[in-house]
Amino acid sequence: MTVLNSFKSILFKQRKSFLYVLFLFGAYTGFVQAQNQNLRFLDSAYNYSTFDYKAANAYLDSIPKPIEKSLKDNLAKFYMTQGFIYDISNKPSKQYQSFIQALKYAEIEKNYDIAGDASIELFANLYSIKKDSASYSYLDKANYYFELAKNESGLLDVIQMPAYVKLINKEHKESNALLLKHLDKYKAVDDTSYYYLFALNMLIVNYISIGDINNALRYTKEFNLLKDAYDIIEDNYSFYLCSINMAFADYYYYDNEILDSSLHYLNKAEKTRSAMSYIYVKDYYKLRSIVHQSLNEISISHMYLDSLSSFNEEMVEKALDVSIQTGNTIAQTRLDLINTNKKSKTNKILFLVFSGLFSGLLIFYFYNRKRLKAKVDKLKNVLPEVTFLRKNQEQLNAKLNSVSHYLEDFKKEVKEISGIKNVPEQKDRIKDLYNNVLIKSSDLYKNGDTHLGIINGLNSKFFAQLKNSYPTLNQSELIVCYYLAMGFKNKEIAHFLNLSVRGVESKRYRVSKKMNLVNSGETLTQIVDKVLKNSSE
């Protein structure tokens, strides 16, 4: 009986051990399956992060908290994905914090590809804001980690950064020299067209900035061919296309005063509005307002001024939100540390570790708070500018109403002067007329008729002959030529056109260059006098 009982006891113990092992195996299998599911969520979020941040965010939210347990040894990829999400959702402060975390965990996990990617992103972010040498430490890190990973694509990123730096510093010719040196290499990359796309974008913006429109249009054709490339992300293409259209719009308005062309490219930029970064959004609203004001479309100009004001207020709120969230994180961390310390004496070491982390967070908080305050102050400085523009428009409307009757009399006098055949007498009458205009209404030509449209009535043959002989001259240059023919000095012309004297001198130089007068032995004044005499015969 005793032997039988002993045998039963052994069987029972063996069965108990087997069930325990089976339980452990089941628990381990469940844990592995949960880990695999979390990694699938992370992979999906990473794949969506560069073009659909909402879908990417949904996948990240599906990963159970705390992520340190759910994504052990994969935290670098998590924070890198989060950084990309904040990038395309226009949250630069959070983007920077995520890339810092990505680099930190990538170094711990020895994930050199992500360490290189995070370093490149940190360099681009820091340099675009601070433009100091400290940011180059991240570029050196990127080069170091990509070499460890033998990542050829990553090393191409490093090569492109000096050209990007030159572009930011407005050293456009130097930037293009670096880009053209490696352009064939970027184009020859088999698995992605991104590097060629980015290089073309920088080339085009550089050529626009130095006024080489022929080369800008030439490379724009190359850029457009990449639109349907299988490996180009649509949002990346749209972002770079938007920057090109904004560069063209700036060029045609600020450098050439061609309103129609500037408006054309602003309309093209509008189609990629969703892909604009926060910097381009501000420039877009501001230029839109100015162009519509110049076209006398006051209500539309007001609308874009209101949009600019709302956008600035939104950016201020975002900056303050980030500051508040950082403070909340620090406070919550401290509370967690206190609660943990109360639970067990064995957590003293853990408490010391988290205290160090808290100190680091506190230092980062004050550093980040100072930087955010500077951004907020900068954005607040824009608000008075918007208010000034609005008041200026209201005053302009009042002035335009007061000069409407005077404009009719002015046109009659122009018609009378155009009938005078005697050139010296006509010159004297025109001088008297413009001196009168200068005194009574310096904004006369803004009332609806263009400046050229008004003075064209004085001598339409002069403008026709000059434009026929020199077709590359634009409207503002034709006007300067006419005033020179009338005997006005640079200072007087500057008053008529609301320009500085230096601005008039610059226009005279461009006209002389277009007329090829450098080696001809003739002066600009001699040329316009000759055209005036021929047009009066």
C-alpha positions in Angstrom: 0.0 0.0 0.0 2.8 2.3 0.9 4.6 1.5 -2.4 1.4 2.2 -4.4 0.9 5.5 -2.6 4.6 6.5 -3.3 4.1 5.6 -7.0 0.9 7.8 -7.2 2.8 10.6 -5.5 5.6 10.4 -8.0 3.1 10.4 -10.9 1.3 13.4 -9.4 4.5 15.4 -9.1 5.5 14.5 -12.7 2.1 15.5 -14.0 2.3 18.8 -12.0 5.8 19.5 -13.4 4.5 18.8 -16.9 1.6 21.2 -16.5 3.9 23.9 -15.2 6.3 23.5 -18.2 3.2 23.6 -20.5 2.0 26.8 -18.8 5.4 28.4 -19.2 5.6 27.4 -22.8 2.1 28.9 -23.4 3.0 32.1 -21.7 6.2 32.4 -23.7 4.4 31.7 -26.9 1.8 34.4 -26.1 4.5 36.8 -25.2 6.3 36.2 -28.5 3.0 36.5 -30.5 2.3 39.8 -28.7 5.8 41.0 -29.5 5.4 40.1 -33.2 2.1 41.9 -33.3 3.7 45.0 -31.8 6.5 44.9 -34.4 4.0 44.6 -37.2 2.2 47.7 -35.9 5.6 49.5 -35.8 6.5 48.4 -39.3 3.2 49.6 -40.7 3.6 53.0 -38.9 7.1 53.3 -40.3 5.9 52.6 -43.8 3.1 55.2 -43.6 5.1 57.9 -41.6 6.5 59.8 -44.6 3.2 60.3 -46.5 0.1 59.6 -44.2 0.8 60.7 -40.7 -2.7 60.0 -39.5 -2.5 56.3 -40.5 1.0 56.1 -39.0 -0.2 57.6 -35.7 -3.0 55.1 -35.5 -0.6 52.2 -35.8 1.7 53.7 -33.1 -1.3 54.2 -30.8 -2.1 50.5 -31.2 1.1 49.5 -29.4 0.5 49.0 -25.7 2.1 51.3 -23.2 4.8 51.4 -21.8 6.6 51.1 -25.1 9.8 50.2 -23.4 8.3 46.8 -22.6 6.2 46.4 -25.8 9.1 47.3 -28.2 12.2 46.1 -26.4 15.3 46.6 -28.7 13.1 48.5 -31.2 12.7 51.9 -29.5 15.0 53.6 -32.0 12.7 52.8 -34.9 9.7 53.9 -32.8 11.1 57.3 -32.1 12.4 57.7 -35.7 8.8 56.9 -37.0 7.4 59.4 -34.5 9.9 62.1 -35.7 8.7 61.6 -39.4 5.1 61.9 -38.3 5.8 65.2 -36.5 7.7 66.4 -39.6 4.8 66.1 -42.1 2.3 67.3 -39.5 4.3 70.6 -38.9 5.4 70.1 -35.3 9.1 71.0 -35.4 9.7 71.1 -31.6 8.3 67.6 -31.1 10.1 66.4 -34.2 13.4 67.4 -32.8 12.7 65.7 -29.4 11.8 62.5 -31.2 15.0 62.4 -33.3 17.1 63.0 -30.2 15.4 59.9 -28.6 15.9 57.9 -31.8 19.6 58.6 -31.9 19.9 57.8 -28.2 18.3 54.4 -28.5 19.9 53.6 -31.9 23.3 54.0 -30.2 22.2 51.7 -27.3 20.7 49.1 -29.8 23.6 49.5 -32.2 21.2 50.2 -35.0 23.7 52.2 -37.1 21.3 52.8 -40.0 18.7 54.6 -37.8 21.6 56.3 -35.9 22.7 57.8 -39.2 19.2 58.8 -40.3 18.5 60.5 -36.9 21.8 62.4 -37.1 21.1 63.7 -40.6 17.6 64.9 -39.5 19.0 66.6 -36.4 21.7 68.3 -38.5 19.1 69.6 -41.0 16.8 70.8 -38.2 19.4 72.5 -36.1 21.2 74.2 -39.0 18.1 75.6 -40.5 17.3 77.2 -37.1 20.7 78.2 -35.6 23.2 78.0 -38.5 26.0 77.3 -36.1 29.0 74.9 -36.1 27.5 72.8 -33.3 25.1 71.2 -35.7 28.0 69.8 -37.7 28.7 67.3 -34.9 25.5 65.5 -36.0 26.7 65.5 -39.7 30.0 63.9 -38.5 28.0 61.3 -36.5 25.8 60.6 -39.6 28.9 59.9 -41.7 30.4 57.7 -39.0 27.3 55.6 -38.5 26.6 55.2 -42.2 30.1 54.0 -42.7 29.7 51.4 -39.9 26.4 50.3 -41.5 28.0 50.4 -45.0 24.9 52.4 -46.1 25.7 53.9 -49.5 22.4 55.8 -49.7 23.0 57.3 -46.3 26.4 58.5 -47.3 24.8 60.2 -50.3 22.6 62.1 -47.8 25.8 63.3 -46.1 27.3 64.4 -49.4 24.2 66.5 -50.2 24.2 68.4 -46.9 27.0 70.9 -47.8 25.1 71.9 -50.9 21.9 72.3 -48.7 23.9 74.5 -46.3 25.1 76.7 -49.1 21.5 77.1 -50.3 20.4 78.1 -46.8 23.2 80.7 -46.6 22.2 82.1 -50.0 25.5 81.0 -51.6 23.6 79.8 -54.6 26.5 79.5 -57.1 28.6 77.6 -54.7 25.7 75.3 -53.9 25.1 74.5 -57.6 28.8 73.8 -58.1 28.6 71.1 -55.4 25.4 69.7 -56.8 26.5 69.5 -60.4 29.7 67.8 -59.3 27.7 64.8 -58.1 24.5 65.1 -60.2 25.2 62.1 -62.4 25.9 60.0 -59.2 22.5 61.0 -57.8 20.7 60.2 -61.0 22.4 56.8 -61.3 21.1 55.5 -57.9 19.1 52.4 -58.8 16.8 51.8 -55.9 15.5 55.4 -55.4 15.1 58.6 -57.3 14.9 60.7 -54.1 18.5 62.0 -54.2 18.1 63.1 -57.8 14.8 64.8 -56.9 16.3 66.7 -53.9 19.3 67.7 -56.0 17.1 69.0 -58.8 15.0 70.9 -56.3 18.1 72.7 -54.9 19.5 73.4 -58.4 16.2 75.0 -59.6 15.9 77.2 -56.5 19.5 78.3 -56.8 19.2 79.2 -60.5 16.0 81.2 -59.8 17.7 83.0 -57.0 20.6 84.1 -59.2 18.2 85.1 -62.1 19.2 82.2 -64.4 15.7 81.4 -65.5 16.7 79.4 -68.6 18.6 76.8 -66.5 15.8 76.9 -63.9 13.2 76.0 -66.5 15.5 73.4 -68.0 15.9 71.5 -64.7 12.2 72.0 -63.9 11.4 69.8 -66.9 13.7 67.1 -65.5 12.1 67.5 -62.1 8.6 67.1 -63.6 9.6 63.8 -65.2 10.0 62.3 -61.7 6.4 62.9 -60.7 5.3 59.4 -61.7 8.4 57.6 -60.7 7.4 54.4 -58.8 9.8 55.1 -55.9 9.0 58.8 -55.3 6.7 59.5 -52.3 4.0 61.9 -53.5 4.3 64.2 -50.4 8.0 64.6 -51.0 7.5 65.5 -54.6 4.7 68.0 -53.7 6.8 69.6 -51.0 9.7 70.3 -53.4 7.3 71.4 -56.2 5.8 73.9 -53.8 9.2 75.3 -52.9 10.0 75.7 -56.6 6.7 77.5 -57.3 7.2 79.8 -54.4 10.7 80.6 -55.6 9.4 81.6 -59.1 6.6 83.7 -57.5 9.2 85.6 -55.4 11.4 86.1 -58.4 8.7 87.5 -60.6 7.3 89.9 -58.0 10.3 91.1 -56.0 13.0 91.1 -58.8 10.9 91.9 -61.9 7.5 93.4 -60.7 5.7 91.1 -63.1 2.4 90.6 -61.2 0.7 88.1 -63.6 3.6 85.7 -63.5 4.0 85.9 -59.8 0.2 85.2 -59.3 0.5 82.3 -61.8 3.1 80.5 -59.7 1.3 81.4 -56.4 -1.8 79.6 -57.9 0.4 76.6 -58.7 1.8 76.6 -55.1 -1.9 76.6 -53.9 -2.4 73.2 -55.4 0.3 71.8 -53.1 -0.9 73.7 -50.1 -1.2 70.6 -48.0 2.5 69.8 -48.5 3.7 73.3 -47.5 6.0 73.5 -44.4 5.2 76.2 -41.8 7.9 78.5 -43.3 6.3 78.4 -46.8 2.8 78.9 -45.4 3.8 82.2 -43.9 5.6 83.4 -47.1 2.7 82.3 -49.2 0.1 84.3 -47.3 2.3 87.4 -47.2 3.2 87.4 -50.9 -0.5 86.7 -51.8 -1.6 89.7 -49.9 1.1 92.0 -51.4 0.4 90.9 -55.0 -3.4 91.3 -54.7 -2.8 94.7 -53.1 -0.7 95.7 -56.1 -3.5 94.5 -58.4 -5.9 96.7 -56.4 -7.9 93.7 -55.3 -8.2 95.0 -51.7 -10.8 92.6 -50.4 -8.7 89.5 -51.5 -5.6 91.1 -50.0 -7.4 91.5 -46.7 -8.5 87.9 -46.8 -4.9 86.7 -47.0 -3.8 89.1 -44.3 -6.4 87.6 -42.0 -5.1 84.1 -42.9 -1.6 85.2 -42.1 -2.7 86.6 -38.8 -4.6 83.4 -37.9 -1.6 81.2 -38.9 0.8 83.3 -36.7 -1.6 82.9 -33.8 -1.8 79.1 -34.4 2.0 78.8 -34.4 2.2 80.8 -31.1 -0.3 78.4 -29.5 1.6 75.3 -30.8 4.8 76.7 -29.3 3.1 77.3 -25.9 1.5 73.8 -26.0 4.9 72.1 -26.5 6.3 74.1 -23.5 3.3 73.1 -21.3 3.6 69.4 -22.4 7.3 69.4 -21.5 6.5 70.8 -18.1 3.7 68.2 -17.5 6.1 65.4 -18.5 8.7 66.5 -16.0 6.0 66.9 -13.2 4.6 63.4 -13.9 8.0 61.8 -14.0 8.8 63.3 -10.6 5.4 62.0 -9.2 6.1 58.5 -10.5 9.5 58.5 -8.8 8.0 59.5 -5.4 5.4 56.7 -5.7 7.9 54.1 -6.7 10.2 55.0 -3.8 7.3 54.5 -1.3 6.6 51.0 -2.5 9.8 49.3 -1.7 13.3 50.1 -0.3 14.7 48.0 -3.1 13.8 50.7 -5.6 16.4 53.2 -4.2 18.8 52.5 -7.0 16.0 52.9 -9.6 15.0 56.2 -7.9 18.6 57.5 -8.3 18.5 56.5 -11.9 15.2 58.3 -12.5 16.5 61.3 -10.5 19.3 61.6 -13.0 16.8 61.3 -15.8 14.6 64.0 -14.2 17.6 66.3 -13.9 18.3 65.8 -17.6 14.6 66.5 -18.4 14.7 69.6 -16.3 17.8 70.9 -18.1 16.2 70.1 -21.4 13.0 71.8 -20.3 14.7 75.1 -19.5 16.7 74.9 -22.7 13.6 74.1 -24.8 11.6 76.8 -23.0 14.1 79.5 -23.8 14.2 78.4 -27.5 10.4 78.3 -27.7 10.1 81.8 -26.1 12.4 83.2 -28.7 10.2 81.7 -31.4 7.1 83.1 -29.7 8.6 86.5 -29.6 9.6 86.3 -33.2 6.0 85.4 -34.2 4.6 88.2 -32.1 6.8 90.6 -33.9 5.0 89.7 -37.1 1.6 90.7 -35.8 2.3 94.5 -35.8 3.5 94.1 -39.3 0.1 92.6 -40.3 -1.7 95.4 -38.5 0.4 98.0 -40.2 -0.3 96.5 -43.6 -4.1 96.5 -42.9 -4.0 100.2 -41.8 -1.9 101.1 -44.8 -4.6 99.6 -47.1 -7.4 101.5 -45.4 -5.4 104.8 -45.8 -4.8 103.8 -49.5 -8.5 103.3 -50.1 -9.2 106.8 -48.7 -6.5 108.3 -50.9 -7.8 106.6 -54.0 -11.3 108.0 -53.5 -10.0 111.5 -53.1 -7.9 111.6 -56.3 -10.5 110.1 -58.7 -11.7 113.5 -59.9 -8.2 114.8 -60.2 -7.3 111.8 -62.4 -9.8 112.7 -65.1 -8.4 116.3 -65.4 -4.9 114.7 -65.5 -5.8 112.5 -68.4 -7.2 115.5 -70.3 -4.0 117.4 -69.9 -2.0 114.3 -71.1 -4.1 114.2 -74.2 -3.4 118.0 -74.8 0.3 117.5 -74.3 0.4 114.6 -76.8 -0.8 116.9 -79.5 2.2 119.3 -79.2 4.6 118.8 -82.1 7.4 121.0 -80.7 9.8 118.6 -78.7 11.3 121.2 -76.4 7.9 122.7 -75.6 6.5 119.2 -75.0 9.4 118.4 -72.6 8.7 121.6 -70.6 5.0 120.8 -70.4 5.6 117.2 -69.3 8.1 118.3 -66.6 5.5 120.8 -65.3 2.8 118.1 -65.4 4.9 115.5 -63.4 6.1 118.0 -60.8 2.4 118.8 -60.3 1.6 115.0 -60.0 4.4 114.6 -57.5 3.0 117.4 -55.3 -0.7 116.5 -55.5 -0.8 112.7 -55.8 2.3 110.4 -55.5 0.0 107.4 -55.7 -1.8 108.4 -58.9 -0.9 105.4 -60.9 -2.2 103.0 -58.3 -5.8 104.1 -58.8 -6.5 101.5 -61.5 -4.5 102.4 -64.6 -1.0 101.1 -64.6 1.9 103.6 -64.6 2.8 102.7 -68.1 -0.8 102.8 -69.2 -1.0 106.5 -68.1 2.3 107.8 -69.5 1.9 105.8 -72.7 -0.6 108.5 -73.8 2.1 111.1 -73.7 4.1 109.5 -76.6 2.9 106.0 -77.6 5.2 106.0 -80.6 8.3 106.3 -78.3 7.3 103.2 -76.3 6.4 101.3 -79.4 9.8 102.0 -81.1 11.8 101.4 -77.9 10.0 98.0 -77.3 10.4 97.0 -80.9 14.2 97.8 -80.8 14.7 96.2 -77.4 12.1 93.6 -76.8 13.7 92.3 -73.6 12.9 95.5 -71.7 10.1 95.1 -69.1 7.5 97.8 -68.1 9.5 99.4 -65.3 12.6 99.7 -67.5 10.6 101.3 -70.4 9.2 103.9 -67.9 12.8 104.7 -66.7 13.9 105.2 -70.3 11.0 107.6 -71.0 11.8 109.7 -67.9 15.5 109.9 -69.0 14.4 111.0 -72.5 12.3 113.8 -70.8 15.4 115.0 -69.0 14.5 113.9 -65.5 17.3 113.1 -63.0 17.6 109.9 -61.0 16.3 111.5 -57.9 13.2 112.8 -59.7 12.5 109.4 -61.3 12.9 107.7 -57.9 10.1 110.0 -56.6 7.8 109.1 -59.5 8.3 105.4 -59.1 8.4 105.2 -55.3 12.0 103.7 -55.6 15.3 104.6 -54.0 17.9 106.5 -56.1 20.0 103.3 -55.9 17.0 101.3 -57.3 16.8 103.6 -60.3 20.6 103.3 -60.9 20.2 99.6 -60.8 17.4 99.6 -63.4 19.6 101.9 -65.6 22.4 99.5 -65.4 20.2 96.5 -66.4 18.8 98.5 -69.3 22.3 99.4 -70.5 23.2 95.7 -70.3 20.2 94.6 -72.3 21.0 97.3 -75.0 24.7 96.0 -75.1 26.0 99.6 -74.6 29.1 98.6 -72.7 31.3 98.5 -75.9 29.1 100.5 -78.2 30.5 104.0 -77.3 27.0 105.3 -76.8 25.3 106.2 -73.5 21.8 105.3 -72.5 20.7 109.0 -72.5 21.9 109.3 -76.1 19.9 106.2 -77.2 16.6 107.3 -75.6 17.0 110.9 -77.0 17.5 109.4 -80.4 14.3 107.3 -80.0 12.4 110.3 -78.7 13.4 112.5 -81.7 12.5 109.7 -84.2 9.1 109.2 -82.6 8.3 112.9 -82.8 9.0 113.3 -86.5 
